[in-house]
Amino acid sequence: MQRRLRNILLAAVAAAASICAHTAGAQSLTPEQLRALVDKRVTALNPYQELLNDPDPARSLAAMQIMLESDDAELTRLALEFGLLSPNPSVKRAAFESFLKTRPIFSIRLDGRAVKDNDFTGVIRDRWNGNVTPEKIAYWRIGVGDYSPDKRCYVNANAGNECFVTVNADGIFLTASYLNARGIIGDDGAIAGSATLGAVDEPVPFAIKLLE
């Protein structure tokens, strides 16, 4: 099924590219030609949307997981968006855990505007080599490693076998050097919650965008 889905999409993309190459050699695209290309692309993607929206929850979940595990960037994007924006917490979790298997790099945004503790900037810059704006909005990138069955967590890609991401019924927990945080996936498909930073007395709101 995965190979068939991929072949259908690749065929549609190849056809669209052929039309683009032909029209580019002759003249600029007319609005009608552009509309035809858009319609072709949308039509090609509709079958995947139908599979994701199958009324049978088991089939819908299976379609999402297969698409997330594919090597096709467009199918992965569609499935991840479908799962993370789902109102069903179980579907959100399944999509997020499938996403974690791709070993993503998280870009964590920490809002320190209300933090009075001066150690906030020091932790971000000195401990994590992150960036802090003059308004005390901090950004830090950290990679997700493999899943550890023994520890039941995804490890820190840069710290051997240390737990980094733990997912359970209570939320998403992040643990790293000088970081202990808990968040949930909101209606916008992003992780948001509160973080405790080592040497910083006050809790800090954080967010991680999962969708481009």
N, CA, C and O of each residue as an XYZ file, in Angstrom:
848
protein
N       0.837     -1.215      0.000
C       0.000      0.000      0.000
C       0.867      1.260      0.000
O       0.595      2.228     -0.710
N       1.937      1.212      0.833
C       2.816      2.379      0.918
C       3.457      2.679     -0.426
O       3.528      3.833     -0.850
N       3.934      1.603     -1.109
C       4.591      1.800     -2.403
C       3.595      2.327     -3.426
O       3.934      3.175     -4.251
N       2.354      1.818     -3.369
C       1.352      2.270     -4.332
C       1.030      3.742     -4.127
O       0.925      4.494     -5.095
N       0.871      4.161     -2.865
C       0.585      5.576     -2.573
C       1.701      6.467     -3.100
O       1.461      7.523     -3.687
N       2.931      6.008     -2.872
C       4.087      6.806     -3.298
C       4.136      6.907     -4.822
O       4.402      7.976     -5.370
N       3.877      5.784     -5.503
C       3.947      5.785     -6.964
C       2.892      6.700     -7.580
O       3.147      7.379     -8.574
N       1.700      6.707     -6.975
C       0.633      7.576     -7.490
C       1.036      9.035     -7.387
O       0.874      9.804     -8.335
N       1.566      9.415     -6.218
C       1.964     10.812     -6.022
C       3.124     11.200     -6.920
O       3.147     12.299     -7.473
N       4.099     10.286     -7.068
C       5.248     10.580     -7.920
C       4.827     10.756     -9.374
O       5.370     11.600    -10.088
N       3.857      9.956     -9.806
C       3.373     10.078    -11.174
C       2.701     11.430    -11.391
O       2.875     12.062    -12.434
N       1.929     11.867    -10.389
C       1.254     13.161    -10.506
C       2.249     14.308    -10.536
O       2.108     15.256    -11.309
N       3.260     14.203     -9.676
C       4.282     15.257     -9.634
C       5.065     15.294    -10.940
O       5.368     16.371    -11.453
N       5.396     14.114    -11.485
C       6.141     14.052    -12.737
C       5.335     14.666    -13.875
O       5.886     15.360    -14.730
N       4.031     14.407    -13.883
C       3.179     14.974    -14.932
C       3.128     16.492    -14.823
O       3.197     17.206    -15.824
N       3.008     16.965    -13.603
C       2.966     18.415    -13.398
C       4.281     19.055    -13.808
O       4.296     20.124    -14.419
N       5.399     18.391    -13.467
C       6.715     18.933    -13.833
C       6.889     18.964    -15.343
O       7.495     19.891    -15.882
N       6.361     17.957    -16.025
C       6.464     17.912    -17.485
C       5.713     19.070    -18.122
O       6.188     19.694    -19.070
N       4.527     19.345    -17.579
C       3.730     20.467    -18.097
C       4.458     21.784    -17.860
O       4.497     22.656    -18.729
N       5.041     21.912    -16.651
C       5.764     23.143    -16.323
C       6.942     23.355    -17.269
O       7.172     24.466    -17.745
N       7.691     22.273    -17.541
C       8.855     22.386    -18.408
C       8.444     22.778    -19.820
O       9.108     23.585    -20.471
N       7.350     22.204    -20.282
C       6.891     22.504    -21.631
C       6.435     23.956    -21.757
O       6.799     24.656    -22.703
N       5.639     24.392    -20.796
C       5.114     25.757    -20.867
C       6.218     26.783    -20.629
O       6.193     27.874    -21.199
N       7.197     26.424    -19.775
C       8.279     27.371    -19.505
C       9.111     27.602    -20.755
O       9.631     28.697    -20.970
N       9.237     26.534    -21.606
C      10.026     26.684    -22.816
C       9.328     27.533    -23.846
O       9.976     28.145    -24.694
N       8.027     27.577    -23.782
C       7.279     28.322    -24.791
C       6.957     29.732    -24.312
O       7.215     30.708    -25.016
N       6.396     29.830    -23.124
C       5.981     31.131    -22.617
C       5.679     31.008    -21.135
O       5.703     29.908    -20.582
N       5.398     32.119    -20.495
C       5.048     32.093    -19.085
C       3.698     31.403    -18.905
O       2.863     31.386    -19.808
N       3.508     30.835    -17.715
C       2.245     30.170    -17.417
C       1.095     31.163    -17.433
O       1.196     32.250    -16.865
N       0.016     30.793    -18.075
C      -1.196     31.600    -18.028
C      -1.953     31.230    -16.756
O      -1.704     30.171    -16.179
N      -2.874     32.088    -16.310
C      -3.676     31.736    -15.129
C      -4.405     30.411    -15.301
O      -4.542     29.647    -14.346
N      -4.877     30.135    -16.521
C      -5.600     28.890    -16.775
C      -4.688     27.679    -16.619
O      -5.090     26.658    -16.061
N      -3.431     27.801    -17.126
C      -2.484     26.696    -17.002
C      -2.090     26.467    -15.543
O      -1.968     25.331    -15.082
N      -1.897     27.572    -14.835
C      -1.555     27.453    -13.427
C      -2.702     26.804    -12.649
O      -2.473     25.957    -11.785
N      -3.932     27.205    -12.962
C      -5.098     26.620    -12.300
C      -5.188     25.125    -12.581
O      -5.540     24.340    -11.700
N      -4.866     24.735    -13.815
C      -4.900     23.311    -14.176
C      -3.865     22.522    -13.380
O      -4.136     21.405    -12.941
N      -2.670     23.107    -13.193
C      -1.625     22.437    -12.412
C      -2.026     22.301    -10.950
O      -1.789     21.270    -10.320
N      -2.639     23.360    -10.419
C      -3.097     23.316     -9.026
C      -4.166     22.245     -8.861
O      -4.135     21.467     -7.908
N      -5.118     22.209     -9.802
C      -6.180     21.204     -9.736
C      -5.607     19.798     -9.803
O      -6.078     18.896     -9.109
N      -4.582     19.611    -10.645
C      -3.962     18.285    -10.768
C      -3.307     17.868     -9.461
O      -3.431     16.721     -9.031
N      -2.609     18.810     -8.834
C      -1.947     18.488     -7.571
C      -2.972     18.170     -6.484
O      -2.815     17.200     -5.742
N      -4.022     18.988     -6.391
C      -5.052     18.757     -5.371
C      -5.750     17.424     -5.601
O      -6.014     16.678     -4.658
N      -6.051     17.130     -6.885
C      -6.706     15.868     -7.217
C      -5.827     14.685     -6.835
O      -6.318     13.660     -6.362
N      -4.522     14.838     -7.045
C      -3.596     13.746     -6.707
C      -3.548     13.494     -5.214
O      -3.377     12.352     -4.788
N      -3.696     14.532     -4.414
C      -3.616     14.392     -2.965
C      -4.936     13.996     -2.326
O      -4.949     13.491     -1.203
N      -6.048     14.217     -3.021
C      -7.354     13.897     -2.453
C      -7.479     12.462     -1.970
O      -8.034     12.246     -0.892
N      -6.985     11.454     -2.717
C      -7.109     10.068     -2.222
C      -6.453      9.859     -0.861
O      -6.943      9.068     -0.056
N      -5.359     10.555     -0.596
C      -4.686     10.398      0.686
C      -5.512     11.042      1.800
O      -5.601     10.508      2.906
N      -6.110     12.186      1.499
C      -6.975     12.833      2.478
C      -8.170     11.942      2.794
O      -8.609     11.867      3.941
N      -8.696     11.262      1.766
C      -9.829     10.372      1.981
C      -9.439      9.203      2.882
O     -10.218      8.786      3.740
N      -8.227      8.676      2.685
C      -7.763      7.585      3.534
C      -7.605      8.051      4.982
O      -7.966      7.330      5.912
N      -7.072      9.247      5.169
C      -6.893      9.772      6.523
C      -8.235     10.028      7.205
O      -8.359      9.890      8.422
N      -9.233     10.401      6.411
C     -10.552     10.717      6.970
C     -11.519      9.538      6.909
O     -12.734      9.722      6.979
N     -10.982      8.336      6.779
C     -11.829      7.140      6.744
C     -12.694      7.091      8.002
O     -12.183      7.310      9.101
N     -13.988      6.810      7.867
C     -14.868      6.767      9.051
C     -14.494      5.669     10.045
O     -14.872      5.730     11.215
N     -13.749      4.665      9.575
C     -13.279      3.616     10.477
C     -12.002      4.122     11.167
O     -10.978      4.284     10.504
N     -12.042      4.375     12.485
C     -10.868      4.930     13.185
C      -9.615      4.083     13.011
O      -8.510      4.619     12.930
N      -9.779      2.763     12.955
C      -8.616      1.880     12.825
C      -7.948      2.065     11.466
O      -6.721      2.100     11.376
N      -8.755      2.183     10.402
C      -8.193      2.379      9.065
C      -7.563      3.762      8.947
O      -6.501      3.914      8.344
N      -8.209      4.760      9.517
C      -7.668      6.115      9.488
C      -6.320      6.169     10.193
O      -5.374      6.774      9.689
N      -6.232      5.529     11.368
C      -4.984      5.524     12.120
C      -3.893      4.776     11.366
O      -2.738      5.199     11.347
N      -4.271      3.653     10.741
C      -3.290      2.872      9.975
C      -2.757      3.676      8.795
O      -1.558      3.660      8.518
N      -3.653      4.384      8.097
C      -3.234      5.200      6.958
C      -2.261      6.287      7.414
O      -1.252      6.537      6.755
N      -2.567      6.928      8.537
C      -1.688      7.979      9.051
C      -0.313      7.428      9.394
O       0.701      8.033      9.046
N      -0.267      6.286     10.073
C       1.009      5.721     10.494
C       1.849      5.269      9.293
O       3.064      5.467      9.274
N       1.198      4.662      8.289
C       1.917      4.225      7.091
C       2.497      5.428      6.350
O       3.639      5.391      5.893
N       1.705      6.492      6.233
C       2.179      7.678      5.540
C       3.321      8.350      6.305
O       4.262      8.865      5.701
N       3.229      8.340      7.644
C       4.294      8.939      8.443
C       5.597      8.159      8.321
O       6.682      8.731      8.418
N       5.486      6.857      8.109
C       6.675      6.013      8.011
C       7.231      5.945      6.591
O       8.260      5.310      6.357
N       6.565      6.590      5.651
C       7.032      6.585      4.268
C       8.230      7.516      4.126
O       8.526      8.315      5.015
N       8.906      7.399      2.998
C      10.048      8.279      2.724
C       9.631      9.500      1.908
O      10.477     10.263      1.442
N       8.332      9.675      1.741
C       7.832     10.772      0.918
C       7.516     11.973      1.803
O       6.664     11.893      2.688
N       8.197     13.068      1.563
C       8.053     14.255      2.407
C       6.632     14.811      2.384
O       6.128     15.266      3.410
N       5.984     14.776      1.217
C       4.632     15.327      1.106
C       3.624     14.475      1.869
O       2.746     15.008      2.548
N       3.748     13.155      1.759
C       2.844     12.278      2.495
C       3.066     12.407      4.001
O       2.113     12.407      4.782
N       4.317     12.516      4.393
C       4.631     12.669      5.811
C       4.035     13.954      6.354
O       3.477     13.974      7.451
N       4.153     15.027      5.583
C       3.606     16.314      6.027
C       2.100     16.248      6.190
O       1.559     16.734      7.183
N       1.404     15.638      5.204
C      -0.047     15.513      5.274
C      -0.483     14.720      6.499
O      -1.402     15.115      7.218
N       0.197     13.584      6.728
C      -0.181     12.714      7.837
C       0.106     13.371      9.186
O      -0.703     13.278     10.109
N       1.263     14.038      9.300
C       1.615     14.687     10.557
C       0.645     15.813     10.867
O       0.214     15.964     12.010
N       0.301     16.596      9.872
C      -0.658     17.681     10.073
C      -2.011     17.127     10.494
O      -2.652     17.657     11.402
N      -2.447     16.047      9.822
C      -3.726     15.427     10.169
C      -3.716     14.962     11.625
O      -4.662     15.223     12.368
N      -2.648     14.273     12.032
C      -2.601     13.714     13.374
C      -2.477     14.756     14.471
O      -3.196     14.702     15.469
N      -1.562     15.708     14.289
C      -1.325     16.697     15.344
C      -2.487     17.664     15.512
O      -2.680     18.218     16.594
N      -3.264     17.871     14.452
C      -4.409     18.785     14.532
C      -5.710     18.052     14.854
O      -6.776     18.665     14.910
N      -5.618     16.751     15.062
C      -6.811     15.969     15.381
C      -7.336     16.322     16.777
O      -6.545     16.566     17.688
N      -8.656     16.349     16.949
C      -9.210     16.597     18.290
C      -9.104     15.362     19.189
O      -9.368     15.439     20.389
N      -8.718     14.226     18.607
C      -8.613     12.984     19.360
C      -7.220     12.882     19.988
O      -6.230     12.814     19.260
N      -7.122     12.868     21.323
C      -5.806     12.806     21.983
C      -5.003     11.573     21.597
O      -3.777     11.644     21.511
N      -5.669     10.442     21.362
C      -4.958      9.225     20.990
C      -4.302      9.361     19.616
O      -3.191      8.877     19.400
N      -5.001     10.024     18.689
C      -4.447     10.243     17.355
C      -3.279     11.220     17.440
O      -2.255     11.017     16.787
N      -3.422     12.272     18.236
C      -2.320     13.221     18.431
C      -1.074     12.495     18.939
O       0.032     12.699     18.440
N      -1.281     11.652     19.934
C      -0.136     10.947     20.531
C       0.511     10.007     19.520
O       1.737      9.948     19.420
N      -0.311      9.272     18.769
C       0.235      8.346     17.767
C       1.044      9.098     16.717
O       2.114      8.642     16.312
N       0.539     10.245     16.276
C       1.256     11.049     15.278
C       2.568     11.568     15.854
O       3.600     11.545     15.183
N       2.527     12.032     17.088
C       3.733     12.585     17.712
C       4.793     11.508     17.914
O       5.976     11.742     17.668
N       4.371     10.331     18.361
C       5.346      9.261     18.597
C       5.946      8.762     17.273
O       7.122      8.401     17.218
N       5.140      8.746     16.221
C       5.687      8.384     14.909
C       6.686      9.438     14.450
O       7.711      9.112     13.851
N       6.384     10.701     14.732
C       7.284     11.796     14.383
C       8.605     11.674     15.150
O       9.669     11.941     14.592
N       8.544     11.275     16.415
C       9.754     11.135     17.219
C      10.694     10.083     16.636
O      11.911     10.183     16.790
N      10.134      9.079     15.971
C      10.961      8.015     15.392
C      11.850      8.529     14.259
O      12.817      7.869     13.879
N      11.522      9.705     13.722
C      12.340     10.286     12.654
C      13.560     11.025     13.212
O      14.345     11.596     12.456
N      13.716     11.010     14.550
C      14.848     11.675     15.214
C      14.915     13.168     14.848
O      15.929     13.635     14.328
N      13.841     13.907     15.120
C      13.825     15.334     14.769
C      14.727     16.157     15.680
O      15.170     15.689     16.729
N      14.985     17.368     15.265
C      15.694     18.332     16.103
C      14.670     19.361     16.576
O      14.074     20.073     15.768
N      14.476     19.431     17.869
C      13.519     20.371     18.435
C      14.145     21.768     18.522
O      15.298     21.924     18.925
N      13.366     22.767     18.138
C      13.737     24.150     18.376
C      12.824     24.651     19.494
O      11.648     24.933     19.268
N      13.374     24.758     20.688
C      12.578     25.101     21.868
C      12.607     26.611     22.091
O      13.671     27.225     22.167
N      11.421     27.188     22.191
C      11.280     28.622     22.453
C      10.898     28.807     23.922
O       9.888     28.267     24.373
N      11.685     29.554     24.651
C      11.419     29.812     26.065
C      11.152     31.295     26.271
O      11.959     32.141     25.884
N      10.025     31.601     26.877
C       9.607     32.986     27.071
C      10.023     33.456     28.460
O       9.375     33.142     29.458
N      11.113     34.212     28.504
C      11.621     34.683     29.788
C      11.260     36.126     30.103
O      11.875     36.737     30.977
N      10.278     36.678     29.410
C       9.953     38.097     29.619
C       9.491     38.398     31.032
O       9.739     39.486     31.550
N       8.816     37.434     31.662
C       8.322     37.674     33.021
C       9.279     37.150     34.088
O       9.000     37.242     35.284
N      10.411     36.599     33.647
C      11.375     36.031     34.595
C      12.306     37.130     35.109
O      12.949     37.827     34.324
N      12.371     37.276     36.420
C      13.230     38.293     37.018
C      14.623     37.760     37.339
O      15.564     38.530     37.529
N      14.741     36.451     37.395
C      16.023     35.835     37.740
C      17.042     36.070     36.616
O      16.810     35.697     35.466
N      18.164     36.690     36.967
C      19.190     36.997     35.961
C      19.913     35.764     35.435
O      20.595     35.841     34.413
N      19.776     34.632     36.115
C      20.433     33.402     35.671
C      19.783     32.825     34.419
O      20.353     31.932     33.793
N      18.612     33.310     34.043
C      17.907     32.790     32.863
C      18.793     32.891     31.614
O      18.984     31.904     30.903
N      19.324     34.076     31.357
C      20.161     34.280     30.175
C      21.425     33.441     30.249
O      21.878     32.916     29.232
N      21.996     33.307     31.428
C      23.219     32.530     31.584
C      23.009     31.057     31.258
O      23.857     30.432     30.622
N      21.879     30.502     31.693
C      21.601     29.090     31.406
C      21.474     28.877     29.900
O      22.033     27.928     29.350
N      20.740     29.761     29.242
C      20.514     29.613     27.803
C      21.824     29.725     27.027
O      22.110     28.901     26.158
N      22.597     30.725     27.338
C      23.820     30.974     26.562
C      24.999     30.108     26.988
O      25.687     29.533     26.145
N      25.231     30.015     28.289
C      26.435     29.332     28.766
C      26.263     27.820     28.847
O      27.175     27.068     28.503
N      25.100     27.378     29.298
C      24.878     25.940     29.465
C      24.444     25.272     28.163
O      24.848     24.146     27.875
N      23.620     25.969     27.376
C      23.030     25.341     26.189
C      23.549     25.907     24.871
O      23.248     25.367     23.807
N      24.321     26.983     24.931
C      24.787     27.637     23.705
C      23.610     28.068     22.837
O      23.654     27.972     21.610
N      22.550     28.548     23.504
C      21.362     29.017     22.795
C      21.406     30.512     22.545
O      22.415     31.167     22.806
N      20.301     31.046     22.035
C      20.214     32.473     21.715
C      19.131     33.139     22.557
O      18.082     32.549     22.815
N      19.391     34.351     22.972
C      18.426     35.116     23.759
C      18.289     36.504     23.150
O      19.287     37.191     22.933
N      17.049     36.919     22.875
C      16.804     38.246     22.322
C      16.842     39.282     23.450
O      16.785     38.919     24.625
N      16.939     40.561     23.102
C      16.907     41.601     24.145
C      15.620     41.559     24.969
O      15.589     42.032     26.105
N      14.549     40.986     24.386
C      13.271     40.886     25.114
C      13.198     39.630     25.984
O      12.165     39.352     26.592
N      14.307     38.866     26.041
C      14.416     37.634     26.837
C      13.548     36.507     26.280
O      12.969     35.728     27.037
N      13.463     36.429     24.951
C      12.899     35.259     24.291
C      14.084     34.391     23.864
O      14.946     34.838     23.108
N      14.122     33.170     24.342
C      15.285     32.312     24.101
C      14.934     31.170     23.154
O      13.799     30.695     23.115
N      15.937     30.743     22.394
C      15.772     29.620     21.466
C      16.935     28.654     21.662
O      18.093     29.053     21.780
N      16.586     27.369     21.692
C      17.601     26.337     21.908
C      17.245     25.119     21.070
O      16.094     24.681     21.068
N      18.224     24.569     20.357
C      18.009     23.394     19.508
C      18.644     22.169     20.154
O      19.774     22.206     20.640
N      17.867     21.069     20.140
C      18.357     19.825     20.711
C      17.744     18.646     19.953
O      16.555     18.662     19.636
N      18.544     17.638     19.668
C      18.086     16.515     18.867
C      17.482     15.386     19.684
O      17.892     15.127     20.816
N      16.500     14.718     19.088
C      15.868     13.547     19.692
C      16.572     12.295     19.166
O      16.775     12.148     17.961
N      16.938     11.401     20.074
C      17.604     10.167     19.690
C      16.644      8.993     19.588
O      15.438      9.184     19.427
N      17.167      7.799     19.680
C      16.364      6.581     19.553
C      15.512      6.335     20.794
O      15.735      6.919     21.854
N      14.538      5.459     20.626
C      13.691      5.066     21.753
C      14.406      3.992     22.566
O      14.960      3.046     22.006
N      14.391      4.142     23.881
C      14.994      3.160     24.777
C      13.881      2.340     25.428
O      13.172      2.862     26.288
N      13.706      1.075     25.045
C      12.665      0.241     25.648
C      12.839      0.087     27.157
O      11.856      0.027     27.895
N      14.087      0.023     27.614
C      14.341     -0.149     29.040
C      13.907      1.069     29.846
O      13.301      0.940     30.910
N      14.223      2.247     29.329
C      13.879      3.477     30.048
C      12.513      4.026     29.661
O      11.974      4.915     30.319
N      11.961      3.476     28.574
C      10.641      3.891     28.065
C      10.634      5.387     27.750
O       9.726      6.115     28.153
N      11.642      5.821     27.038
C      11.754      7.224     26.646
C      12.604      7.317     25.389
O      13.271      6.358     24.999
N      12.570      8.490     24.760
C      13.462      8.794     23.645
C      14.665      9.517     24.218
O      14.520     10.487     24.962
N      15.847      9.047     23.873
C      17.045      9.578     24.508
C      17.507     10.869     23.831
O      17.083     11.210     22.727
N      18.373     11.553     24.525
C      19.010     12.765     24.008
C      20.030     12.351     22.950
O      20.928     11.557     23.231
N      19.898     12.879     21.748
C      20.787     12.492     20.649
C      22.247     12.807     20.940
O      23.144     12.193     20.363
N      22.490     13.766     21.838
C      23.861     14.187     22.119
C      24.361     13.761     23.496
O      25.430     14.186     23.933
N      23.577     12.913     24.183
C      23.972     12.561     25.552
C      23.812     11.071     25.811
O      23.295     10.662     26.851
N      24.260     10.264     24.856
C      24.274      8.822     25.062
C      22.904      8.227     25.323
O      22.017      8.295     24.472
N      22.730      7.641     26.505
C      21.509      6.917     26.831
C      20.636      7.666     27.828
O      19.810      7.053     28.504
N      20.802      8.974     27.929
C      20.013      9.754     28.881
C      18.639     10.080     28.292
O      18.531     10.466     27.128
N      17.595      9.920     29.102
C      16.237     10.225     28.651
C      16.109     11.689     28.274
O      16.667     12.566     28.933
N      15.371     11.941     27.210
C      15.069     13.316     26.815
C      13.562     13.525     26.704
O      13.022     14.449     27.312
N      12.874     12.676     25.934
C      11.427     12.831     25.740
C      10.700     11.600     26.261
O      10.987     10.474     25.854
N       9.759     11.829     27.164
C       8.906     10.765     27.683
C       7.454     11.147     27.400
O       7.025     12.259     27.711
N       6.706     10.224     26.810
C       5.301     10.474     26.468
C       4.433      9.494     27.242
O       4.627      8.281     27.160
N       3.474     10.026     27.994
C       2.522      9.165     28.686
C       1.188      9.893     28.827
O       0.994     10.963     28.251
N       0.278      9.311     29.592
C      -1.070      9.873     29.710
C      -1.084     11.254     30.360
O      -2.061     11.990     30.219
N      -0.025     11.611     31.062
C       0.023     12.908     31.745
C       0.614     14.017     30.886
O       0.596     15.181     31.286
N       1.135     13.676     29.716
C       1.672     14.709     28.839
C       3.008     14.326     28.227
O       3.360     13.149     28.156
N       3.744     15.335     27.787
C       5.056     15.165     27.168
C       6.092     15.783     28.104
O       6.029     16.969     28.428
N       7.042     14.961     28.528
C       8.038     15.415     29.493
C       9.405     15.497     28.819
O       9.824     14.576     28.117
N      10.086     16.608     29.045
C      11.425     16.837     28.498
C      12.412     16.956     29.649
O      12.223     17.759     30.562
N      13.461     16.155     29.596
C      14.491     16.224     30.626
C      15.856     16.286     29.959
O      16.175     15.476     29.087
N      16.642     17.241     30.374
C      17.995     17.405     29.848
C      18.788     18.190     30.878
O      18.256     18.571     31.920
N      20.038     18.427     30.593
C      20.859     19.194     31.521
C      20.226     20.564     31.765
O      20.015     21.336     30.830
N      19.932     20.850     33.010
C      19.346     22.123     33.426
C      17.918     22.324     32.907
O      17.432     23.455     32.882
N      17.237     21.247     32.493
C      15.864     21.376     31.981
C      14.980     20.258     32.503
O      15.344     19.082     32.462
N      13.812     20.648     32.994
C      12.761     19.700     33.364
C      11.446     20.362     32.972
O      11.047     21.361     33.571
N      10.772     19.808     31.966
C       9.591     20.484     31.424
C       8.463     19.501     31.149
O       8.686     18.311     30.927
N       7.255     20.029     31.171
C       6.075     19.245     30.803
C       5.199     20.093     29.889
O       4.990     21.280     30.138
N       4.688     19.469     28.823
C       3.795     20.180     27.915
C       2.774     19.243     27.306
O       2.813     18.032     27.526
N       1.867     19.811     26.543
C       0.879     19.038     25.795
C       0.791     19.623     24.388
O       1.206     20.756     24.147
N       0.241     18.829     23.460
C       0.054     19.316     22.102
C      -1.282     20.045     22.032
O      -2.326     19.457     22.313
N      -1.255     21.310     21.662
C      -2.463     22.116     21.618
C      -3.199     22.021     20.297
O      -2.840     21.227     19.428
N      -4.234     22.838     20.152
C      -5.056     22.841     18.945
C      -4.273     23.272     17.709
O      -4.674     22.971     16.584
N      -3.157     23.975     17.913
C      -2.339     24.436     16.788
C      -1.279     23.411     16.388
O      -0.483     23.670     15.486
N      -1.261     22.254     17.047
C      -0.297     21.225     16.705
C       1.083     21.439     17.289
O       2.021     20.734     16.919
N       1.231     22.398     18.196
C       2.533     22.678     18.823
C       2.512     22.216     20.276
O       1.458     22.151     20.908
N       3.702     21.895     20.793
C       3.833     21.557     22.206
C       3.975     22.853     22.994
O       4.749     23.732     22.614
N       3.236     22.972     24.078
C       3.349     24.155     24.932
C       3.209     23.716     26.382
O       2.458     22.792     26.697
N       3.949     24.398     27.264
C       3.877     24.050     28.674
C       4.801     24.911     29.499
O       5.125     26.039     29.129
N       5.224     24.361     30.629
C       6.063     25.102     31.559
C       7.353     24.330     31.810
O       7.351     23.103     31.909
N       8.457     25.072     31.912
C       9.764     24.453     32.105
C      10.434     24.987     33.364
O      10.290     26.157     33.717
N      11.161     24.110     34.026
C      12.003     24.497     35.149
C      13.448     24.434     34.690
O      13.906     23.403     34.196
N      14.165     25.536     34.853
C      15.563     25.609     34.434
C      16.454     25.602     35.660
O      16.166     26.289     36.640
N      17.528     24.836     35.619
C      18.453     24.806     36.735
C      19.000     26.189     37.027
O      19.376     26.916     36.108
N      19.048     26.562     38.313
C      19.556     27.855     38.780
C      18.573     29.004     38.562
O      18.855     30.138     38.950
N      17.418     28.722     37.942
C      16.405     29.766     37.735
C      15.217     29.437     38.635
O      14.651     28.347     38.544
N      14.839     30.368     39.499
C      13.806     30.114     40.501
C      12.401     30.030     39.911
O      11.565     29.281     40.416
N      12.131     30.785     38.854
C      10.767     30.880     38.334
C      10.528     29.921     37.168
O      11.444     29.644     36.393
N       9.297     29.415     37.041
C       8.965     28.584     35.878
C       8.956     29.422     34.604
O       8.649     30.614     34.630
N       9.296     28.781     33.495
C       9.388     29.490     32.218
C       8.479     28.824     31.185
O       8.597     27.622     30.949
N       7.575     29.586     30.567
C       6.739     29.008     29.499
C       7.608     28.618     28.305
O       8.553     29.326     27.955
N       7.279     27.488     27.686
C       8.036     27.066     26.510
C       7.088     26.567     25.434
O       5.935     26.237     25.710
N       7.583     26.514     24.208
C       6.798     26.010     23.085
C       7.737     25.383     22.054
O       8.879     25.810     21.882
N       7.217     24.351     21.370
C       7.962     23.697     20.290
C       7.023     23.529     19.112
O       6.025     22.816     19.209
N       7.334     24.179     17.998
C       6.520     24.022     16.800
C       6.854     22.685     16.138
O       8.023     22.353     15.945
N       5.823     21.931     15.795
C       6.015     20.646     15.140
C       5.617     20.672     13.675
O       5.981     19.780     12.910
N       4.862     21.705     13.283
C       4.414     21.849     11.902
C       5.030     23.092     11.297
O       5.129     24.127     11.955
N       5.440     22.991     10.051
C       6.028     24.142      9.368
C       4.923     25.092      8.914
O       5.208     26.129      8.316
